[in-house]
């Protein structure tokens, strides 16, 4: 697969602290476990509320993993082992 094997959409709410924390945690996790193999799209629900409605997002922050398989996570993504398990990254080494 190419450089964006893992595609994420992170729905945030402007400068809300948990939204900033979720983006930071997602970027840190991806850089550590999926270097060069991920793409993150950040959508501010206060700016693009239609995208949030279309994706059925009712709370921010919300993370959608678009590929390789659909997964939805809510919150600031602070529990790394749980986030890795939910995204299917806790097993095999995904860095190669």
N, C-alpha and C positions, 0 to 999 in steps of 0.2 A: 504494500500500500504506500501511498504518497505521504507528503508532509503534514497532512491534516487528517490522520486516521481517526482522531477523536475530535468531535465537534461539539462545542458547548454553547448554550445561550444562557446568560445570567441576567435575570430580571432584577433590577435594583430600583430603589426609590431615592433619587436625587443624592443629597449628601448625608443621608441617614447612616449613623455609625455601623449598624449591622450590615448594611449594603456595602460599605467600604471594606469591612472586615471579610465579607464573603468573597469579594473580588480579590483581595489580597491573598486569602487562603487558597482560592482556586488557582491563581497564577503560581503561587509557591508550590502547590501540589503538582501542577502540570509541569513546571520547570524541573522538579525533582524526579518525577515518574514518567513523563512523556516529553522529554526534550525534543523539540523540532517535530513533534508528531501530533500537535493539537492546534485547534483554532478556537478562540474565545470571542464571542460576540456579546457585548454588554449593552443591554437595552434599559434605558431609564423609563419606567412606567409612567412617570409624571410628564415626560416629553412625548413618548410614543405609546399612549394608552391603547390605541387600536391594536398594536402588536400584542400587548398583554391580553386584551380581550380575545383576540384571535387564538392565542395559545392557552386560553382559559386560566390565566394567572390571576389569582385573587389576593396574593400576599407576596411581599418582597422582603428579603431576597428569596428568589426561587431559581434553582439551577435546573436546566433541562440539558441532559446529554442527548444530542440528536443522533450521533453515530459513535460507535458502531451499533449500539442498540439504545432504544429509548429508556431513559431513567429520569425521574424527577426527585429532587431533593429540596428541602426547605430550610431556611435559616442561614446562619453565618459560616457554616461548614467548619466548625471549630474542632469537631471530633474526628481527627484524621483517619484513625483505623476504621471507623464506621463509614466515612465517606469513601475511602478506598474500597471497602468491601461492597458498598452499594454500586460503585462504578465498575466493579469487577477487576480491580487493580491490585488486589491483595494476594493473588496467587503467583502466577508466573511473572518473571521480570519483563516488563513492557518497554524497557529502554533499548532493546535491540531490534 
